[in-house]
Amino acid sequence: MLIKLNKLLKDNRGANLVEYIILVGVVALIALAGFKFFGKKVTDKVNDQANKVETIGN
């Protein structure tokens, strides 16, 4: 029984996959927070510039 437990503790075959999944999750959360924080400001700036370009054409 002790040998099986020792082998199980030394087995790290799935560790890299779990680390990558955690990393992708953290990056996704940071991106989501950035979009949430800057989304309105960027949209307002783009709309403002679009209105300026439109008035130049008229």
C-alpha distances in whole Angstrom, upper triangle without the diagonal:
4,5,5,6,9,10,11,13,15,16,19,21,22,23,27,27,27,29,32,31,32,34,36,36,37,40,41,41,44,46,46,47,50,51,51,53,55,56,59,61,60,62,65,65,65,67,70,70,71,73,75,75,77,79,80,81,83
4,5,5,6,9,10,11,12,14,18,20,22,22,25,27,26,27,31,31,31,33,35,35,36,39,40,40,42,45,45,46,48,50,51,52,54,55,58,60,59,61,64,64,64,67,69,69,70,73,74,74,76,79,79,80,82
4,5,5,6,9,10,11,12,16,18,20,21,24,25,25,26,29,30,30,32,35,35,36,39,40,40,42,44,45,46,48,50,51,52,54,55,58,59,59,61,63,64,64,66,69,69,69,72,74,74,75,78,79,79,82
4,5,5,6,9,10,11,14,16,17,19,22,23,22,24,27,27,28,30,32,32,34,36,37,38,40,42,43,44,46,48,48,50,52,52,56,57,56,58,61,62,61,64,66,66,67,70,71,71,73,75,76,77,79
4,5,5,6,9,10,13,15,17,17,21,22,21,22,26,26,26,28,30,30,31,34,35,36,38,40,40,41,44,45,46,47,49,50,53,55,54,56,59,59,59,62,64,64,65,68,69,69,71,74,74,75,77
4,5,5,6,9,12,15,17,16,20,22,21,22,25,26,26,28,30,31,31,34,36,36,37,40,41,42,44,46,46,47,49,50,54,55,54,56,59,59,59,62,64,64,65,68,69,69,71,74,74,75,77
4,5,5,6,10,12,14,15,18,19,19,21,23,24,25,27,29,29,31,33,34,35,37,39,40,41,43,45,45,47,49,50,53,54,53,55,58,58,58,61,63,63,64,67,68,68,69,72,73,73,76
4,5,5,8,10,12,12,16,17,16,18,21,21,22,24,26,26,28,30,31,32,34,36,37,38,40,42,42,44,46,47,50,51,50,52,55,56,55,58,60,60,61,64,65,65,67,69,70,71,73
4,6,8,11,12,12,15,17,16,17,20,21,20,23,25,25,26,29,30,31,32,35,36,36,38,40,41,42,44,45,49,50,49,51,54,54,54,57,59,59,60,63,64,64,66,68,69,70,72
4,6,9,12,11,14,16,16,17,20,21,21,23,25,26,27,29,31,31,33,35,36,37,39,41,42,43,45,46,49,50,49,51,54,54,54,57,59,59,60,63,64,64,65,68,69,69,72
4,6,8,9,12,13,13,15,17,18,19,21,23,24,25,27,29,30,31,33,34,36,37,39,40,42,43,44,47,49,48,49,52,53,52,55,57,57,58,61,62,62,63,66,67,67,70
4,6,5,8,10,10,11,14,15,16,17,19,21,22,24,25,26,28,30,31,32,34,36,37,38,40,40,44,45,44,46,49,49,49,51,54,53,54,57,58,58,60,63,63,64,66
4,6,7,8,10,11,13,14,16,17,19,20,22,23,25,26,28,29,31,32,34,35,37,38,39,40,44,45,43,45,48,48,48,50,53,52,53,56,57,57,58,62,62,62,65
4,6,5,6,9,10,11,13,14,16,17,19,20,21,23,25,26,27,29,31,32,33,35,36,37,40,42,40,42,45,45,45,47,50,50,50,53,55,54,56,59,59,60,62
4,5,5,6,9,10,11,12,14,15,17,18,20,21,23,24,26,27,29,30,32,33,35,35,39,40,39,41,44,44,43,46,48,48,49,52,53,53,55,58,58,59,61
4,5,5,6,9,10,10,12,14,15,16,18,20,21,22,24,26,27,29,30,32,33,33,37,38,37,38,42,41,41,44,46,46,46,49,51,50,52,55,55,56,59
4,5,5,6,9,10,11,12,14,15,16,18,20,21,22,24,26,27,28,30,31,32,35,37,35,37,40,40,39,42,45,44,45,48,49,49,50,53,54,54,57
4,5,5,6,9,10,11,12,14,15,17,19,20,21,23,24,26,27,29,30,31,34,35,34,36,39,39,39,42,44,44,44,47,49,49,50,53,54,54,57
4,5,5,6,9,10,11,12,14,15,17,18,20,21,23,24,26,27,28,29,33,34,33,35,38,38,38,40,42,42,43,46,47,47,49,52,52,53,56
4,5,5,6,8,10,10,12,14,15,16,18,20,21,22,24,26,27,27,31,32,30,32,35,35,35,38,40,40,40,43,45,44,46,49,49,50,53
4,5,5,6,9,10,11,12,14,15,16,18,20,21,22,24,26,26,29,31,30,31,34,35,34,37,39,39,39,42,44,44,45,48,49,49,52
4,6,5,6,9,10,11,12,14,15,17,18,20,21,23,24,25,28,30,29,30,33,34,34,36,38,39,39,42,44,44,45,48,49,50,52
4,5,5,6,9,10,11,12,14,15,17,18,20,21,22,23,27,28,27,29,32,32,32,34,36,36,37,40,41,41,43,46,46,47,50
4,6,5,6,9,10,10,12,14,15,16,18,20,21,21,25,26,25,26,29,30,29,32,34,34,35,38,39,39,40,43,44,45,47
4,5,5,6,9,10,10,12,14,15,16,18,20,20,24,25,24,26,29,29,29,31,34,34,35,37,39,39,41,43,44,45,47
4,5,5,6,9,10,11,12,14,15,16,18,19,23,24,23,25,28,28,28,31,33,33,34,37,38,39,40,43,44,45,47
4,5,5,6,9,10,11,12,14,15,16,17,21,21,20,22,25,25,25,28,30,30,31,34,35,35,37,40,41,41,44
4,5,5,6,9,10,11,12,14,15,15,19,20,19,21,24,24,24,26,29,29,30,32,34,34,36,38,39,40,42
4,5,5,6,9,10,10,12,14,15,18,19,19,21,23,24,24,27,29,29,30,33,34,35,36,39,40,41,43
4,5,5,6,9,10,10,12,13,17,17,17,19,22,22,23,25,27,27,29,31,32,33,35,37,38,39,41
4,5,5,6,9,10,10,11,15,15,15,16,19,20,20,22,24,25,25,28,30,30,32,34,35,36,38
4,5,5,6,9,10,10,13,15,14,16,18,20,20,22,24,25,25,28,30,30,31,34,35,36,38
4,5,5,6,9,10,12,14,14,16,18,19,20,22,24,25,26,28,29,30,32,34,35,37,38
4,5,5,6,8,11,11,11,13,16,16,17,19,21,22,23,25,27,27,29,31,32,34,36
4,5,5,5,9,10,9,11,13,14,15,17,19,20,21,23,24,25,27,29,30,31,33
4,6,5,8,10,11,11,14,15,16,18,20,21,22,24,26,27,28,30,32,33,34
4,6,7,8,10,12,13,14,16,17,19,20,22,23,25,26,28,29,31,33,34
4,6,5,6,9,10,11,12,14,15,17,18,20,21,23,24,26,27,29,31
4,6,5,6,9,10,11,12,14,16,16,18,20,21,22,24,26,27,29
4,6,5,6,9,10,11,12,14,15,16,18,20,21,23,25,26,27
4,5,5,6,9,10,11,12,14,15,17,19,20,21,23,25,26
4,5,5,6,9,10,11,12,14,15,17,18,20,21,23,25
4,5,5,6,9,10,11,12,14,15,16,18,20,21,23
4,6,5,6,9,10,11,12,14,15,17,19,20,21
4,5,5,6,9,10,11,12,14,16,17,19,20
4,5,5,6,9,10,11,12,14,16,17,19
4,5,5,6,9,10,10,12,14,16,17
4,5,5,6,9,10,11,13,15,16
4,5,5,6,9,10,11,13,15
4,5,5,6,9,10,11,13
4,5,5,6,9,10,11
4,5,5,6,9,10
4,6,5,7,9
4,5,5,7
4,5,5
4,5
4
